[in-house]
Amino acid sequence: MKSQPGIINAAFHRPETRVYRLVQGFVWLLIAGSIALIVAGLFLEPGSPTAQFLIRIDHMVLWLFLAEYLLRLISYRPPGLELFDRTPSNRFLYSAAKRLGYALSPLMLIDLATVLALAPQLRGLRALRLLRILRFPRIFRRANPFRGVMLSFKENRLMFAFGLLMVSGATVLGGLTLFLIEGPLAKGTRTIDSLGEGIWWALVTITTVGYGDIIPTTLVGRIVGGVLMVSGMFTLALFAGIVSQTLLRAVLSIREEQFRMSTYVNHVVVCGYDPGARMLLDALLAELGVDGTTVVLFAEGERPPGVPLDFTWVNGDPTKESELDKVRLSHAAAAIVVGNRKVLPQQADAHTILTVFTLRSFLERNGAAARRRNPLHVVAEILDAENVAHAQTAGADEVIETTRLGFSLLAHSVVAPGTAAVMGRMAASRAHSLFVSKVPPNFELPATFGRVAAHLKGAHGALAIGLRRPGDAEDLLNPSDEVLVPIGSRVVYLADEAYCEEEG
C-alpha cells in the first residue's frame, strides 16, 4: 500500500501513473470551466444576481487551483534528496531551497499568478489563468516551443540572472539617485514624493518608454536622467542579446510542427541533402514545376542558404522513425533518398539503406501502408553497385546507381560517340523522356508488341521501346513485334510527356 505522500507525489509529478492522469483531467476541467466563467461574466451586468453567483463559483474554482498549487509544491521531491546522506537540518535546508527554486520556475509562477486573483484588488489577474494552457503537452508533439522556452530559461538561468541583475541594478540605482536629488529629503525643487516613484521613473527611462509623468527639474537630476538613458541602451542591448541567443532556437523549432500540422498530401520527401545534391533540386523543379507537387527536404541542420525557396525545409533525422511524422510521410506520394557524398561510398550506402528500411518500417508500424490506395514510391541513390540488392531488400522500389550510370555513359560514348548526349536528353525533363505506363485502357489485351507499339505511335505519338510484363524480373527492351503483351503489362516508351497519369 502506498503512503499518502507517495500518492500525492504520483498525482502531481509522475505522468506515467493513472492517478496523475486522473488529476490532470480534473484540472483541465477546472481550467475549461474557469475560462467559461470569465467569458460568461463579460456579457452580464455587474452586480446582477447571476453575475454574483458566477463570482462565487469562480472563487471556489480559484480555491481549488490554490489547493492544487500547494499540493504540487509540497509533494515536490528534489531529485538529489536521496542521493547523499544528510543530517536532518541539512536535509530540511536542501529541500526548502530546492522547493523555492521549483516555486520560482516559469510554470509554477504562472500557476501562482492564477490564484492571486483571490485578492479583491488583484481580481484583474483572472485572465492569467489562460496561461495554464501552456501545461497542455499534446498541442505540439515534436517540438513544443513553450517547453523549449522553459528549458532555455532553465539551462541559461545564470545568463538571465546576470541580465536581470544589470537591468534591475541600473533601475534601482537611478531611481534612488533621483529620489535623493529631487525627493522629499532634498532641498529646493521637489519632483517626486516617494522612492517608488523614483524607481518607476528609472524603469520608464531605462526602457526608453518615457511616459513623461515624472520629469527631473534640477541640473543634476537631468544629468542622472541622461546617464540612465545612455546606460539603458547598453543594458537593454545586453539583455536582448541574451534573449536572442537563448530563446531564438526554441521559438523557431515550431517550424518542425508547421508541416506536420498542415494538410499537405501527395508531396515528395527528399531524405538527406548536401551541396552536391543541388542539381537534383533543379531537376525536380523542371519535372514538377514551381506550382506543382510540394517538395520537402528532410535533413539534419538549419536550411542551407543555397536551397531555393520553392522547397520546404524540415530539420530532422530520416533514420529515426520518431521524426518521420514531421514530414507527413504517411501522406506522401514518393520519397527520394539521396546519398551522402561527403563520406565513403560504403558509408553513404549504409545510411541510405537504413533510411529506406526506416521509411518502410514507419509506414508498417502506424498502419499507413495498409490504408494507402497507392504505396509510397521510394527511390534510393546507391553509390556502390554491390549495395543495390541490399537497398531493394530494405524496401526501395527503384535504385539509381548514379556512379555506375555516369561511368557507363562515359565509357560507352568512347565506342559509340554521341550516345551520352542522347541519353542525357532522354533523362532530362521537357524533352523526349523515358516513361513507363500501363497500356491504354481502350486497347484490348492480350496483343502482340507490334500492335501495341503501332497504337501508341498513332494515338499518342509515343515510341515503344520495351515491355514490363507481370512476373518478369527485368524489363524486356526492344522485343520483337511477335512478343505477346499480357494483361497487366506496362510499356516502356519515349514521349514528350506521359500519355497516362498513372505511371509505374
C-alpha positions in Angstrom: 0.0 0.0 0.0 1.4 3.4 -1.0 2.0 6.0 1.6 -0.1 9.2 1.4 2.9 11.4 0.4 3.7 8.9 -2.3 0.2 9.0 -3.8 0.3 12.8 -3.7 3.7 12.9 -5.4 2.5 10.5 -8.1 -0.7 12.5 -8.6 1.3 15.7 -9.4 4.8 14.7 -10.6 4.6 11.2 -12.3 2.9 11.3 -15.7 3.2 7.6 -16.1 0.7 6.9 -13.3 -3.0 6.5 -13.6 -3.7 8.9 -10.6 -1.7 11.6 -12.4 -3.8 11.3 -15.5 -7.0 11.5 -13.4 -5.8 14.6 -11.5 -4.7 16.3 -14.7 -8.0 15.5 -16.3 -9.8 17.1 -13.4 -7.5 20.2 -13.5 -8.2 20.6 -17.2 -12.0 20.5 -16.5 -11.4 23.3 -13.9 -9.4 25.3 -16.5 -12.1 25.0 -19.1 -14.8 25.8 -16.6 -12.9 28.9 -15.3 -12.4 30.2 -18.8 -16.1 29.7 -19.5 -16.9 31.7 -16.3 -14.7 34.6 -17.5 -16.3 34.7 -20.9 -19.8 34.5 -19.4 -19.1 37.3 -17.0 -18.3 39.6 -19.9 -21.9 39.5 -21.0 -23.5 40.0 -17.7 -24.5 43.2 -15.9 -22.1 43.8 -12.9 -23.9 43.3 -9.6 -26.7 41.2 -11.1 -27.7 38.1 -9.2 -26.4 35.9 -12.0 -23.0 37.7 -12.0 -22.7 37.4 -8.2 -23.5 33.7 -8.5 -20.8 33.2 -11.1 -18.3 35.1 -9.0 -18.9 32.8 -6.0 -18.3 29.8 -8.3 -15.2 31.4 -9.7 -13.9 31.8 -6.1 -14.5 28.1 -5.5 -12.5 27.3 -8.6 -9.7 29.6 -7.6 -9.5 27.9 -4.1 -9.3 24.6 -5.9 -6.4 26.0 -8.0 -4.7 27.2 -4.8 -5.1 23.7 -3.2 -3.6 22.1 -6.4 -0.7 24.6 -6.4 0.1 23.9 -2.7 -0.2 20.2 -3.1 2.1 20.3 -6.2 4.7 22.4 -4.2 4.5 20.4 -1.0 4.7 17.0 -2.8 7.7 18.0 -4.9 10.7 15.8 -4.0 14.1 17.3 -5.2 15.9 14.7 -7.4 19.1 14.9 -5.3 17.4 14.4 -2.0 18.1 10.7 -1.8 21.5 10.8 -3.4 23.5 11.7 -0.4 23.3 11.0 3.3 22.3 14.3 5.0 21.7 15.4 8.6 18.1 16.3 9.4 18.9 20.0 9.4 20.8 19.9 6.1 18.1 17.8 4.6 15.5 20.4 5.6 17.5 23.3 4.2 18.3 21.5 1.0 14.6 20.5 0.5 13.5 24.1 1.3 16.0 25.6 -1.2 15.0 23.3 -4.0 11.3 23.8 -3.3 11.9 27.5 -3.5 13.6 27.1 -6.9 10.8 24.9 -8.1 8.3 27.5 -7.0 10.2 30.1 -9.0 10.1 28.1 -12.2 8.1 29.6 -15.0 5.2 27.2 -15.0 4.8 27.4 -11.2 4.9 31.2 -11.3 2.1 31.1 -13.9 0.1 28.9 -11.5 0.7 31.3 -8.7 -0.4 34.3 -10.7 -3.6 32.4 -11.4 -4.6 32.1 -7.7 -3.6 35.7 -6.9 -7.0 36.8 -8.3 -8.4 35.6 -4.9 -7.4 39.0 -3.6 -10.1 41.6 -4.5 -7.5 44.2 -5.6 -5.9 41.6 -7.9 -9.1 40.4 -9.5 -8.0 41.7 -12.8 -5.4 38.9 -12.9 -8.2 36.4 -13.7 -7.3 36.4 -17.3 -3.8 35.0 -16.5 -5.3 31.5 -15.9 -5.4 31.2 -19.7 -1.6 30.8 -19.5 -2.2 27.4 -17.8 -2.9 26.1 -21.3 0.9 26.0 -21.7 0.9 22.9 -19.5 -1.0 21.0 -22.1 1.5 18.5 -23.5 -0.2 17.4 -26.7 -0.5 20.7 -28.6 2.9 20.2 -30.2 4.1 16.6 -30.4 7.5 17.0 -31.9 9.0 20.3 -30.9 6.9 22.1 -28.2 8.1 25.7 -28.4 6.7 26.6 -25.0 8.6 23.7 -23.4 11.7 24.8 -25.4 11.4 28.3 -23.9 11.1 26.9 -20.4 14.1 24.7 -21.0 16.1 27.7 -22.3 15.2 29.6 -19.1 16.4 26.7 -17.0 19.6 25.9 -18.9 20.6 29.6 -19.2 19.3 30.8 -15.8 22.7 32.2 -14.9 22.8 34.4 -18.0 19.2 35.6 -17.5 20.1 36.3 -13.8 23.0 38.4 -14.9 20.9 40.3 -17.5 18.1 41.0 -15.0 20.7 42.0 -12.4 22.1 44.6 -14.8 18.7 46.0 -15.6 17.3 46.0 -12.1 20.6 47.3 -10.6 20.6 50.3 -13.0 16.9 50.9 -12.3 17.2 50.9 -8.5 20.4 53.0 -8.6 18.9 55.6 -11.0 15.6 55.7 -9.0 17.4 56.1 -5.7 19.6 58.8 -7.0 16.7 60.9 -8.3 14.9 60.3 -5.0 17.8 61.7 -3.1 18.2 64.6 -5.5 14.6 65.7 -6.0 12.7 63.8 -3.4 11.2 64.9 0.0 14.7 64.8 1.6 16.2 67.2 -0.9 16.3 70.9 -0.6 14.7 73.0 -3.3 12.5 71.7 -6.1 10.5 68.6 -5.2 9.7 66.4 -8.2 8.8 63.0 -6.6 7.2 62.1 -3.4 8.5 58.5 -2.7 11.2 56.1 -3.6 8.7 54.0 -5.6 8.1 57.0 -7.9 11.8 57.3 -8.4 12.2 53.6 -9.3 9.2 53.9 -11.6 10.8 56.9 -13.4 14.1 55.0 -13.7 12.4 51.9 -15.2 10.4 54.0 -17.7 13.6 55.9 -18.6 15.9 52.9 -19.0 13.4 51.1 -21.2 13.1 54.2 -23.4 9.3 54.3 -22.9 9.3 57.8 -21.5 5.8 58.4 -20.2 6.7 62.0 -19.1 4.7 61.8 -15.9 7.8 62.5 -13.9 10.4 64.9 -15.2 13.7 65.9 -13.5 13.9 69.6 -13.0 17.3 70.2 -11.5 20.5 70.1 -13.5 21.9 67.2 -11.5 18.6 65.3 -11.9 18.7 65.8 -15.7 22.3 64.6 -15.8 21.3 61.5 -13.9 18.4 61.0 -16.4 20.8 61.4 -19.4 23.3 58.9 -17.9 20.4 56.4 -17.3 19.2 56.8 -20.9 22.6 56.1 -22.4 23.3 53.2 -19.9 19.9 51.8 -20.7 20.8 51.5 -24.4 23.8 49.2 -23.5 21.9 47.4 -20.7 18.9 46.5 -22.9 21.2 45.6 -25.8 23.0 43.2 -23.5 19.7 41.7 -22.2 18.3 41.5 -25.8 21.4 39.6 -26.9 21.0 37.1 -24.1 17.3 36.6 -25.0 18.1 36.2 -28.7 20.9 33.7 -28.2 18.9 31.5 -25.8 15.3 31.7 -27.0 15.6 32.0 -30.7 16.2 28.3 -31.5 13.5 27.3 -29.1 10.9 29.5 -30.8 12.0 28.6 -34.3 11.6 24.9 -33.5 7.9 25.5 -34.2 8.7 25.2 -37.8 9.1 21.4 -37.2 5.4 21.3 -36.3 4.3 23.5 -39.2 4.4 20.8 -41.8 3.2 18.0 -39.5 0.1 20.0 -38.7 -0.5 21.0 -42.3 -2.8 19.5 -44.9 -0.2 18.6 -47.5 -0.8 15.3 -49.4 0.9 13.7 -52.4 4.1 15.6 -51.7 7.6 14.4 -52.4 10.1 13.9 -49.5 13.8 14.2 -50.2 15.7 12.5 -47.4 19.2 13.8 -47.0 20.8 16.9 -48.6 24.3 18.2 -49.2 25.6 20.8 -51.7 26.3 18.0 -54.2 22.5 17.4 -54.5 21.8 21.0 -55.7 21.4 19.7 -59.3 18.7 17.3 -58.0 16.6 20.3 -56.9 16.9 21.9 -60.3 15.8 18.6 -61.9 12.8 18.4 -59.5 11.8 21.9 -60.3 11.9 21.1 -64.0 10.0 17.9 -63.6 7.3 19.0 -61.1 7.2 22.7 -61.9 7.1 25.6 -59.4 3.4 25.3 -58.8 3.3 21.5 -58.9 3.9 19.0 -56.2 5.3 20.2 -52.9 8.8 19.0 -52.3 10.1 18.7 -48.7 13.8 18.5 -47.9 14.3 16.4 -44.8 17.8 16.6 -43.3 19.6 17.5 -40.2 20.6 21.1 -39.6 19.3 24.5 -40.5 18.2 25.4 -44.0 21.4 26.0 -46.2 21.5 29.4 -47.9 21.6 27.8 -51.4 18.3 25.9 -51.2 15.6 27.6 -53.4 12.6 29.0 -51.6 10.4 26.7 -53.8 11.3 23.8 -51.4 10.2 23.3 -47.8 13.0 22.5 -45.3 12.3 20.4 -42.3 15.1 19.7 -39.8 15.3 16.1 -38.7 16.9 12.7 -39.0 15.2 10.4 -41.6 16.8 7.3 -40.0 14.6 7.8 -36.9 11.0 6.7 -37.0 10.1 9.1 -34.2 10.8 12.0 -36.5 9.2 10.9 -39.8 5.8 12.2 -38.8 7.3 15.7 -39.1 7.1 15.5 -42.9 3.7 13.6 -43.0 5.4 10.6 -44.6 2.2 8.6 -44.4 0.5 11.2 -46.8 3.5 11.5 -49.2 3.4 10.2 -52.8 7.1 9.4 -53.1 10.4 9.6 -51.2 13.9 10.1 -52.6 16.8 9.0 -50.5 20.0 10.9 -51.6 23.5 9.5 -50.9 26.0 11.5 -48.9 29.0 12.4 -51.0 31.0 13.7 -48.0 31.8 10.1 -46.8 33.0 6.9 -48.4 30.5 5.2 -50.8 30.1 2.2 -48.4 29.2 4.5 -45.5 26.8 6.6 -47.7 25.1 3.5 -49.0 24.7 2.1 -45.4 23.0 5.3 -44.4 20.8 5.2 -47.5 19.8 1.5 -46.8 19.0 2.3 -43.2 16.9 5.3 -44.3 14.9 3.2 -46.7 14.3 0.5 -44.1 13.2 3.1 -41.6 10.7 4.6 -44.1 9.1 1.2 -44.7 9.1 0.3 -41.0 7.4 3.6 -40.1 4.6 3.0 -42.6 4.1 -0.5 -41.4 4.1 0.4 -37.7 1.5 3.2 -37.9 -0.7 1.2 -40.3 -0.3 3.7 -43.2 0.9 1.1 -45.6 -2.4 -0.9 -45.2 -4.6 2.2 -45.5 -2.9 3.7 -48.6 -4.5 3.1 -52.0 -1.1 3.5 -53.7 2.0 2.5 -51.8 4.7 5.1 -51.1 7.2 5.0 -54.0 10.7 5.0 -52.7 13.7 5.8 -54.9 17.2 5.3 -53.5 20.5 6.6 -54.7 23.3 4.0 -54.4 27.0 4.9 -54.9 28.4 1.4 -54.9 26.9 -1.2 -57.2 27.4 -4.0 -54.7 24.7 -2.4 -52.4 21.9 -2.4 -55.0 20.4 -5.6 -53.8 20.6 -4.5 -50.2 18.6 -1.3 -51.0 16.0 -3.3 -52.8 15.7 -5.7 -49.9 15.3 -2.8 -47.5 12.2 -1.7 -49.5 13.4 0.6 -52.3 11.1 0.4 -55.3 13.8 1.8 -57.6 17.6 2.1 -57.1 19.6 4.5 -59.1 23.3 3.7 -59.4 24.5 7.2 -60.1 28.2 6.4 -60.1 28.0 3.4 -62.3 25.5 5.1 -64.6 27.8 8.1 -65.1 30.8 5.9 -65.7 28.9 3.7 -68.1 27.9 6.7 -70.2 31.5 7.9 -70.3 32.8 4.5 -71.3 30.1 3.9 -73.9 30.5 7.3 -75.5 34.1 6.3 -76.4 33.0 3.3 -78.6 29.7 4.9 -79.6 30.2 8.6 -79.9 27.1 10.7 -79.4 25.2 8.2 -77.2 26.0 10.1 -74.0 24.3 13.3 -75.3 21.3 11.3 -76.4 20.9 9.6 -73.1 21.2 12.9 -71.3 18.4 14.3 -73.4 16.3 11.2 -72.6 16.8 11.7 -68.9 16.0 15.4 -69.0 12.6 17.0 -68.4 10.6 18.7 -71.2 12.3 16.6 -73.9 11.7 13.1 -75.3 12.0 11.3 -72.0 11.5 7.7 -70.9 8.2 6.7 -69.3 6.7 3.5 -68.0 2.9 3.3 -68.1 0.0 0.9 -68.4 -1.3 0.0 -71.8 -4.1 2.5 -72.7 -7.4 1.1 -71.3 -9.1 1.4 -74.7 -6.7 -1.1 -76.2 -7.7 -4.8 -75.7 -5.1 -7.2 -74.3 -3.5 -9.7 -74.8 -2.0 -8.5 -78.1 1.4 -8.5 -79.8 4.0 -5.9 -79.0 3.9 -4.7 -82.7 0.2 -3.9 -82.4 0.7 -2.1 -79.1 3.6 -0.1 -80.4 1.6 0.9 -83.5 -1.3 2.0 -81.4 0.9 4.1 -79.1 2.6 5.7 -82.1 -0.6 6.6 -83.9 -2.7 7.6 -80.9 -0.1 9.3 -78.7 3.0 9.9 -80.7 5.0 7.7 -78.3 7.8 5.3 -79.4 7.5 2.0 -77.5 11.0 0.5 -76.9 10.3 -2.0 -74.1 7.9 -4.1 -72.1 7.4 -4.8 -68.4 5.4 -8.0 -68.0 3.9 -9.3 -64.7 6.3 -11.7 -63.1 9.3 -10.8 -65.1 12.4 -9.9 -63.1 13.7 -7.4 -65.7 12.2 -5.2 -68.4 12.3 -6.6 -71.9 13.9 -4.0 -74.2 13.4 -3.9 -78.0 11.3 -7.0 -78.2 10.2 -8.4 -81.5 6.8 -7.5 -82.8 5.5 -11.0 -82.2 6.1 -10.9 -78.4 2.8 -11.3 -76.6 1.8 -8.4 -74.2 -0.4 -10.0 -71.5 -3.0 -8.2 -69.3 -1.4 -6.1 -66.6 1.7 -5.3 -68.6 3.4 -1.9 -68.8 5.1 -0.3 -71.7 8.5 1.5 -71.8 8.3 4.3 -74.3 9.8 7.7 -75.4 7.5 10.7 -75.5 7.3 14.4 -74.7 5.1 13.6 -71.8 3.3 10.5 -70.3 0.1 9.6 -72.0 -1.2 8.1 -68.8 -1.3 9.9 -65.4 -0.7 6.6 -63.5 2.9 5.7 -64.0 4.7 2.6 -62.8 
